[in-house]
């Protein structure tokens, strides 16, 4: 069915995919189209909310076009247009209560209290025991705090057969024990893919056929409807694979048994759950998939499965805002970028992080981590590619007062001594805010409201909707990082109240140009009247 909503005069909208955050707020000039039934990037919700309290929701993913001040949506589910108060915050809280109430869960506090580390950019596919241990020791030797350490893609053998590659990791138990002794928690990267060849796969396939004949619900792979006993093959960034269907108990048990083995045998603490996105499940190359579930539902089941693990991380989540989970922005380029709401192509540089994170929170994901400091797009760090030390420092500063922050590329290898010191200081600042961040996490676990907020969310009706280079932590702190190369000052807009700056100066409501040398992150604490 088709569903149309005309924007009101001066109405601004947020929602859909966090990936599109740099194009938000949507207004009468916005032109954007796509189809969430086929492509849903990063965190996506079938939801739009306006600064006038209006909410658009659908029970299912839909195709969308935003043009000439109008939403034109088409999908198989029911559409709703609801009024919840008159502000963006009321729209968010009303939509959450009505459409995606938050389930109660206490997240592991290790994610928030110190910096996280991911070995992807540092090692790429060459993940080895020697390299991991060298990286971990260098973290500490160079003055960084230990924290959660995620060993990324390449630690394993064939996809779907989750065991350490013993040529790369001759003694994984000793490695994990050593990492634990250094103060790290250890997570491993996994995907719901299974390589569609080799002895391991053939045994599974033969087993699946016999199970399928006896019990259709026990088939391990999403199949091909045109050939019921043949697993469907799906396109992804490493070729073509069979994929698991987590609506089936057999698939859940198949993967869980392997992950439990990694935890009990080697002491692994948890897992980074990559892939399994709606878009991947929609990319069958062998025909119409046999599952009764849509690609959106298959992604939802994958994410639901992953929540049983205390240490987890997600990146591609459709309609998952009812669950308190650790979410990270999609991979960013090692570039400054710019926010151009009219551009056809979204620039995924440093400047995109704040608007995309605001979007991530407003659609219902408060526990957010920006991408790895310096960027997580591996093609930007190939041999011979330059590293911008100023960008690296400003990226660390921007991330410091997020609920979480994460490193990958080793700063001590690519930065001069002074720049590395400033990056360490950013991590120290994050740790200094541990108590405050923990309190915010606890409140978000109860309410589901964003921790990281826009000024429009906290101060409606004051023309703050287009401010996307500042953010607030709840309503207590305002953060104004530098996101422009070479800048040593920046414009800051402060809302009503008295604001105590990081340098001790006190400001009132207004617009200011404030000095921002390379060693400074500008932030303010709102003074509470006695």
Buried (B, 14 or more C-beta within 10 A) or exposed (E): EEBEBEBEEEBBBBBBBBBBBBBBBBBBEBEBEBBBBBBBBBBBBBBBBBBBBBBBBBBBBBBBBBEEBEBBBBBEBEBBEBEBBBBBBBBBBBBBEEBBEBEEEEBBEBBBBBBBBBBBBBBBEEBBBEBBBBBBEBBEEBBBBBBBBBBBBBBBBBBBBBBBBEEBBEEBEEBBBBBBEBBBBBBBBBBBBBBBEEEBBEEBBEBBBEBBEEEEEBBBBBBBBEEEEBBBBBBBEEEBBBBBBBBBEBBBEBBBEBBEEBBEEBBBBBBBBBBBBBBBBBBBEBBEBBBEBBBBBBBBBBBBBBBEBEBBBBBBBBBBBBBBBBBBBBBBBBBBBBBEBEEEEBBBBBBBBBBBBBBBBBBBBBBBBBBBBBBBBBEBBEEEEEBBBBBBBBBBBBBBBBBBBBBBBBBBEBBEEEBBBBBBBBBBBBBEBEEBBBEBBEBBBEEBBBBBBBBBBBBBEEEBBBBBBBBBBBEBBBBBBBBBEEBEBBEBBBBEBBBBBBEEEEBEEEEBEBEBEBEBBBBBBBEEEE
